[in-house]
Amino acid sequence: SYSDILIEREVLMQKYIHLVQIVETEKVAANQLRHQLEDQDTEIERLKSEIVALNKTKEKMRPYQGNQEDEDPDIKKIKKVQSFMRGWLCRRKWKTIVQDYICSPHAESMRKRNQIVFNMVEAESEYVHQLYVLVNCFLRPLRMAASSKKPPISHDDVSSIFLNSETIMFLHEIFHQGLKARIANWPTLILADLFDILLPMLNIYQEFVRNHQYSLQVLANCKQNRDFDKLLKQYEANPACEGRMLETFLTYPMFQIPRYIITLHELLAHTPHEHVERKSLEFAKSKLEELSRVMHDEVSDTENIRKNLAIERTIVEGCDILLDTSQTFIRQGSLIQVPSVERGKLSKVRLGSLSLKKEGERQCFLFTKHFLICTRSSGGKLHLLKTGGVLSLIECTLVEETEAS
C-alpha cells in the first residue's frame, strides 16, 4: 500500500543520510592523513640534509687526522705494539680457558654423551636395514606367492608370521630420518621430542611381541610343506640376508625396546640435571620400561600356557590340572624311585609298586601348585602314576636338612 511504500522510503532515506555522514567522516580522516604524510616527508628531507652536512664535516676532519698520524710515526709504532700485545694476551687467556674446559668432567661427559648418540644412529641404521630385508626379501615375496595359482602358503599364515612388520619398518624409517636430521645440526642435539613421536606407536610393538611365539609356530608348521620350504630357502639364499634365516629377522624387533632403554640409561647418566632434555628423556625411559614390563609379563604368560599344554599333550591320560592358567611350570627331569626295604620285606610304597631290588626311573614335572610323576613306556609315551601321580603342593611343608651328611 502507499503507506508501506512511504515507510520504506523513510528507512532508505535514513540509511542514505547515515552513509553520507560516513563518507564525510572518511574524507576528513583522509585529509588529516595526507597532511601527516606531507609533514613526515618534510622531516625526512630535513634529516637527509643534516646527514649530508655531517658527512661533509667528517670529510673535512679526516685529512687533518691523517696528517697528524703521518707526523707521529712513533705513536703509530706504539699503538701497533700495544695492539699485538693485547691480541697475544687475549689468545693466551682464551687458550687457557679452552684447555681447562677440555680437561673438565663436564666436557668428558658431553663427549661420552655424543658418542652414545652417534652409536645410537648407527644401530638404528642397521636395524632399519634388517627390517627392510625382512619386508622386501620375505614378506612381500611371500604375499605374491600366496596370491599365485598354487600358493605354498595362505594369506592368513603370512599375516600371522609377519604381524605389523611392515608398519614397524615405516615407523623406524621415520625415526631414523629424524635422528639423521638432528645429527646434521650437531653440536646442538635435541632427541627427546623424537621419542615423544615414537612412544604413542609402541602398541604396535606390543602386538608383535605378543604374537612372536605364535608366528614361529606357524612358520614351523608351514615348513612341513616342501614347496614352501624350498621357496623359503631360495629367499634365504639372497645375498642381502647374509646367510641369516627368517627366524633370525623375526627375532630382531624383540630386542629393540630393551636396547632403547639401555641407550636412555646411558644418555641420562651423562646428562646434567639442569639439562633442558633431562625430564623428557626420563619420561621416555619410564614409558619404555613400563611397556617392557607389560610385554615381558604377556610373553611369560603366553609361553607358560603353551608349555603347560605341550606337557599335557605328551601325557597319554591327559591332565586337567595343567589347564589352569595360574599353574606355572618350573622345571622337569628324571628322578630315581628307590624301594623302601624294612626287615627284608618291601614296605608299602605310595608312588606305585616296585619289586624288591629294582629301582624305578620316573619322569617328573614341577609346577607352582602340583608335582607330576610319570612313567615312560617303551614307545616313549608318558603315563601318570595311578596312585600318587599328581601331588598337591598347596598344603605341603618344606623340611630343610641342615646337616651336611
VMD Tcl script that draws the C-alpha trace (Angstrom):
set ca {
  {0.00 0.00 0.00}
  {1.01 3.65 -0.25}
  {1.74 3.88 3.50}
  {4.13 0.89 3.32}
  {5.99 2.48 0.45}
  {6.32 5.70 2.48}
  {7.75 3.78 5.43}
  {10.27 2.01 3.17}
  {11.25 5.36 1.66}
  {11.88 6.81 5.13}
  {14.04 3.81 6.06}
  {16.05 4.16 2.85}
  {16.42 7.90 3.42}
  {17.82 7.27 6.93}
  {20.34 4.78 5.52}
  {21.33 7.27 2.81}
  {21.87 10.03 5.37}
  {23.97 7.64 7.51}
  {26.14 6.67 4.55}
  {26.64 10.32 3.58}
  {27.84 11.05 7.14}
  {30.29 8.12 6.97}
  {31.67 9.39 3.63}
  {32.19 12.90 5.07}
  {33.96 11.48 8.10}
  {36.26 9.39 5.90}
  {37.09 12.44 3.79}
  {38.12 14.37 6.90}
  {40.28 11.45 8.10}
  {41.89 11.15 4.66}
  {42.79 14.85 4.66}
  {44.35 14.52 8.12}
  {46.46 11.51 6.99}
  {47.55 13.40 3.87}
  {48.75 16.34 5.99}
  {50.66 13.93 8.27}
  {52.38 12.33 5.27}
  {53.40 15.75 3.96}
  {54.83 16.69 7.38}
  {56.78 13.43 7.52}
  {58.19 13.97 4.01}
  {59.36 17.41 5.08}
  {61.00 15.96 8.21}
  {62.75 13.27 6.12}
  {64.17 15.90 3.75}
  {65.43 17.92 6.69}
  {67.14 14.87 8.25}
  {68.75 14.00 4.89}
  {70.21 17.47 4.62}
  {71.59 17.18 8.17}
  {73.22 13.84 7.33}
  {74.84 15.34 4.21}
  {76.17 18.26 6.30}
  {77.60 15.87 8.93}
  {79.31 13.74 6.26}
  {80.92 16.84 4.78}
  {82.19 17.84 8.22}
  {83.74 14.40 8.73}
  {85.42 14.51 5.34}
  {86.97 17.86 6.25}
  {88.32 16.42 9.52}
  {89.88 13.26 8.00}
  {92.85 14.90 6.21}
  {93.80 16.68 9.40}
  {93.83 13.41 11.34}
  {95.85 11.71 8.59}
  {98.39 14.49 8.70}
  {98.66 14.10 12.48}
  {99.34 10.35 12.14}
  {101.88 10.95 9.44}
  {103.54 13.48 11.64}
  {103.97 10.99 14.60}
  {105.35 7.62 13.36}
  {106.49 6.71 16.89}
  {102.90 6.86 18.14}
  {101.87 4.55 15.29}
  {104.59 2.05 16.32}
  {103.49 2.21 19.97}
  {99.86 1.60 19.00}
  {100.88 -1.33 16.80}
  {102.90 -2.93 19.63}
  {100.01 -2.39 22.06}
  {97.56 -3.99 19.61}
  {99.89 -7.00 19.19}
  {100.27 -7.42 22.97}
  {96.51 -7.16 23.56}
  {95.87 -9.82 20.90}
  {98.57 -12.11 22.33}
  {97.18 -11.78 25.88}
  {93.63 -12.40 24.68}
  {94.64 -15.53 22.71}
  {96.66 -16.82 25.65}
  {93.74 -16.34 28.06}
  {91.26 -17.92 25.63}
  {93.59 -20.90 25.07}
  {93.79 -21.44 28.83}
  {90.00 -21.31 29.14}
  {89.54 -23.81 26.29}
  {92.18 -26.20 27.69}
  {90.60 -26.06 31.15}
  {87.17 -26.89 29.69}
  {88.53 -29.74 27.52}
  {90.00 -31.36 30.64}
  {86.88 -30.72 32.77}
  {84.43 -33.53 33.81}
  {81.59 -31.74 32.02}
  {83.39 -31.87 28.66}
  {84.24 -35.54 29.18}
  {80.59 -36.26 29.99}
  {79.46 -34.41 26.85}
  {81.93 -36.37 24.69}
  {80.56 -39.66 26.04}
  {77.00 -38.43 25.53}
  {77.73 -37.51 21.90}
  {79.36 -40.90 21.32}
  {76.25 -42.62 22.70}
  {74.10 -40.65 20.26}
  {76.37 -41.47 17.32}
  {76.30 -45.18 18.24}
  {72.53 -44.98 18.53}
  {72.27 -43.57 14.99}
  {74.49 -46.37 13.64}
  {72.47 -49.04 15.48}
  {69.20 -47.52 14.21}
  {70.55 -47.55 10.65}
  {71.45 -51.23 10.99}
  {68.05 -52.05 12.49}
  {66.18 -50.26 9.67}
  {68.25 -52.29 7.17}
  {67.29 -55.53 8.95}
  {63.60 -54.58 8.81}
  {63.99 -53.65 5.14}
  {65.41 -57.13 4.39}
  {62.60 -58.77 6.39}
  {59.90 -56.92 4.46}
  {61.40 -56.87 0.96}
  {63.11 -60.28 0.90}
  {60.46 -62.29 2.78}
  {57.11 -60.57 3.48}
  {56.35 -59.07 0.06}
  {57.57 -62.09 -1.97}
  {55.52 -64.44 0.23}
  {52.45 -62.25 -0.27}
  {52.91 -62.60 -4.01}
  {53.39 -66.36 -3.63}
  {50.18 -66.59 -1.58}
  {48.31 -64.98 -4.50}
  {49.66 -67.46 -7.06}
  {47.69 -70.25 -8.72}
  {49.22 -72.93 -6.44}
  {50.04 -70.99 -3.27}
  {52.64 -72.65 -0.98}
  {51.28 -70.54 1.91}
  {47.99 -68.81 2.69}
  {47.49 -65.08 3.23}
  {46.38 -65.76 6.82}
  {49.64 -67.55 7.59}
  {51.65 -64.70 6.05}
  {49.77 -62.22 8.24}
  {50.35 -64.38 11.31}
  {54.09 -64.71 10.67}
  {54.76 -61.05 9.77}
  {52.25 -59.27 12.02}
  {52.96 -55.48 12.00}
  {56.43 -55.98 10.46}
  {55.80 -53.53 7.62}
  {54.33 -50.90 9.95}
  {57.33 -51.23 12.28}
  {59.66 -50.69 9.32}
  {57.84 -47.48 8.28}
  {57.86 -46.24 11.88}
  {61.61 -46.72 12.24}
  {62.37 -45.21 8.86}
  {60.70 -42.00 10.11}
  {62.57 -42.24 13.42}
  {65.89 -42.79 11.63}
  {65.34 -39.81 9.32}
  {64.62 -37.66 12.38}
  {67.85 -38.84 14.03}
  {69.91 -38.00 10.92}
  {68.33 -34.54 10.78}
  {69.31 -33.91 14.42}
  {72.87 -35.07 13.76}
  {73.04 -32.57 10.88}
  {72.52 -29.79 13.46}
  {75.43 -31.02 15.62}
  {76.68 -29.90 18.19}
  {73.09 -28.99 19.09}
  {71.44 -32.37 19.83}
  {67.76 -32.48 20.86}
  {66.37 -36.02 20.90}
  {63.54 -36.09 23.45}
  {60.83 -34.95 21.02}
  {61.77 -37.83 18.69}
  {60.93 -40.29 21.48}
  {57.68 -38.37 22.02}
  {56.78 -39.27 18.42}
  {57.79 -42.91 18.96}
  {56.00 -43.54 22.28}
  {52.33 -43.39 21.11}
  {53.03 -46.03 18.43}
  {54.63 -48.63 20.69}
  {51.39 -50.62 20.99}
  {52.37 -51.92 17.51}
  {55.43 -53.48 19.16}
  {53.26 -54.89 21.91}
  {51.16 -56.78 19.36}
  {54.28 -58.03 17.55}
  {55.92 -59.31 20.74}
  {52.70 -60.93 21.92}
  {52.42 -62.71 18.57}
  {56.11 -63.70 18.28}
  {55.94 -67.27 19.63}
  {52.78 -67.97 17.63}
  {54.42 -66.65 14.45}
  {57.36 -69.04 14.92}
  {54.92 -71.93 15.44}
  {53.04 -71.02 12.23}
  {56.35 -70.78 10.37}
  {57.42 -74.20 11.68}
  {54.11 -75.71 10.53}
  {54.44 -74.10 7.10}
  {57.94 -75.56 6.70}
  {56.35 -79.01 6.70}
  {55.20 -78.11 3.18}
  {58.04 -78.98 0.80}
  {57.11 -76.29 -1.71}
  {57.17 -73.61 0.96}
  {60.42 -74.88 2.47}
  {62.08 -74.86 -0.96}
  {60.81 -71.32 -1.67}
  {61.94 -70.08 1.76}
  {65.46 -71.48 1.26}
  {65.55 -69.69 -2.07}
  {64.69 -66.37 -0.32}
  {67.25 -67.02 2.43}
  {69.95 -67.52 -0.22}
  {69.60 -63.83 -1.18}
  {72.96 -62.04 -0.59}
  {71.13 -59.33 1.39}
  {70.26 -61.93 4.07}
  {73.98 -62.65 4.66}
  {73.26 -66.29 5.46}
  {70.64 -65.48 8.14}
  {67.35 -67.37 8.41}
  {63.86 -65.88 8.52}
  {63.55 -66.73 12.24}
  {66.57 -64.51 12.93}
  {64.97 -61.49 11.27}
  {61.68 -62.09 13.11}
  {63.59 -62.02 16.41}
  {65.30 -58.61 15.88}
  {62.28 -56.44 16.91}
  {62.06 -58.36 20.21}
  {65.29 -56.74 21.42}
  {64.69 -53.18 20.19}
  {62.75 -51.81 23.18}
  {65.34 -53.11 25.72}
  {68.06 -51.56 23.51}
  {66.32 -48.16 23.68}
  {66.03 -48.47 27.47}
  {69.77 -49.16 27.80}
  {70.59 -46.22 25.50}
  {68.38 -43.86 27.53}
  {70.01 -45.09 30.76}
  {73.43 -44.25 29.32}
  {72.24 -40.88 27.98}
  {70.78 -39.89 31.36}
  {74.00 -40.96 33.10}
  {75.86 -38.33 31.05}
  {73.12 -35.66 31.00}
  {73.38 -32.88 33.64}
  {70.41 -32.49 36.00}
  {69.78 -28.95 34.75}
  {69.83 -30.07 31.09}
  {66.79 -28.99 29.06}
  {66.14 -32.56 27.85}
  {66.52 -34.45 31.12}
  {62.84 -34.54 32.12}
  {61.74 -35.59 28.63}
  {64.34 -38.35 28.48}
  {63.35 -39.60 31.94}
  {59.69 -39.66 30.87}
  {60.54 -41.62 27.70}
  {62.63 -44.10 29.72}
  {59.83 -44.66 32.25}
  {57.29 -45.27 29.47}
  {59.59 -47.72 27.69}
  {60.32 -49.58 30.93}
  {56.61 -49.82 31.69}
  {55.92 -51.17 28.20}
  {58.83 -53.61 28.51}
  {57.44 -54.97 31.78}
  {53.98 -55.43 30.26}
  {55.40 -57.19 27.20}
  {57.60 -59.42 29.37}
  {54.64 -60.43 31.53}
  {52.47 -61.13 28.48}
  {55.20 -63.18 26.79}
  {55.85 -65.11 30.01}
  {52.14 -65.88 30.46}
  {51.75 -66.97 26.84}
  {54.86 -69.14 26.88}
  {53.79 -70.69 30.20}
  {50.35 -71.62 28.83}
  {51.91 -73.14 25.70}
  {54.43 -75.06 27.81}
  {51.68 -76.44 30.04}
  {49.61 -77.51 27.05}
  {52.65 -79.13 25.42}
  {53.28 -81.20 28.58}
  {49.58 -82.07 28.86}
  {49.59 -83.40 25.28}
  {52.59 -85.67 25.99}
  {50.70 -87.44 28.81}
  {48.53 -90.23 27.39}
  {45.79 -89.93 30.04}
  {45.83 -86.13 29.92}
  {45.99 -83.93 33.00}
  {43.21 -81.45 33.82}
  {45.23 -79.50 36.40}
  {47.53 -78.22 33.62}
  {44.59 -76.37 32.08}
  {44.74 -73.91 35.00}
  {46.28 -70.68 33.63}
  {47.71 -69.80 37.06}
  {49.71 -73.05 37.11}
  {53.29 -72.04 36.31}
  {55.85 -74.55 35.03}
  {59.17 -74.56 36.93}
  {61.29 -77.49 35.76}
  {61.27 -81.10 34.60}
  {63.65 -84.05 34.78}
  {64.19 -87.68 35.73}
  {64.24 -88.97 39.31}
  {65.08 -92.46 40.58}
  {62.49 -94.03 42.90}
  {64.25 -96.28 45.42}
  {62.25 -99.12 47.04}
  {61.81 -98.81 50.81}
  {63.09 -102.02 52.47}
  {62.29 -102.82 56.11}
  {63.45 -106.08 57.81}
  {63.95 -107.79 54.50}
  {60.45 -107.04 53.30}
  {59.23 -104.43 50.83}
  {57.21 -101.85 52.71}
  {54.20 -100.07 51.28}
  {55.15 -97.54 48.66}
  {52.94 -94.52 47.96}
  {54.25 -93.98 44.45}
  {53.30 -97.21 42.75}
  {54.51 -100.77 43.26}
  {58.17 -101.72 42.88}
  {59.96 -105.07 43.05}
  {62.31 -105.68 45.95}
  {65.61 -104.98 44.18}
  {64.59 -102.88 41.20}
  {64.86 -99.11 41.10}
  {62.37 -97.17 39.00}
  {63.07 -94.10 36.84}
  {60.29 -91.51 36.91}
  {59.79 -88.50 34.65}
  {58.81 -85.63 36.96}
  {57.34 -82.18 36.31}
  {57.40 -79.46 38.95}
  {54.76 -76.70 38.89}
  {53.89 -73.99 41.38}
  {50.85 -75.89 42.67}
  {51.44 -79.55 41.76}
  {54.13 -82.17 41.25}
  {53.55 -84.71 38.47}
  {55.21 -88.16 38.44}
  {55.07 -90.17 35.22}
  {56.46 -93.40 33.86}
  {57.79 -93.67 30.33}
  {56.69 -96.65 28.27}
  {58.84 -98.45 25.73}
  {57.22 -96.39 22.97}
  {58.33 -93.16 24.67}
  {54.85 -92.16 25.85}
  {54.26 -90.80 29.35}
  {51.72 -92.25 31.78}
  {50.71 -90.71 35.11}
  {51.14 -92.99 38.10}
  {47.77 -94.38 39.13}
  {48.50 -93.68 42.79}
  {50.32 -90.53 43.71}
  {50.89 -89.37 40.14}
  {49.59 -85.88 40.96}
  {50.80 -84.45 44.27}
  {49.33 -81.17 45.51}
  {51.94 -78.71 46.80}
  {49.48 -76.20 48.25}
  {49.42 -77.67 51.79}
  {52.90 -79.21 51.81}
  {55.58 -78.45 54.40}
  {59.16 -77.80 53.33}
  {61.73 -79.56 55.53}
  {65.32 -78.37 55.13}
  {68.13 -80.68 56.20}
  {70.82 -78.56 57.81}
  {73.39 -81.34 58.37}
  {75.87 -81.91 55.58}
  {75.54 -85.70 55.84}
}
mol new
graphics top color blue
foreach p $ca { graphics top sphere $p radius 0.5 }
foreach p [lrange $ca 0 end-1] q [lrange $ca 1 end] { graphics top cylinder $p $q radius 0.2 }
display resetview
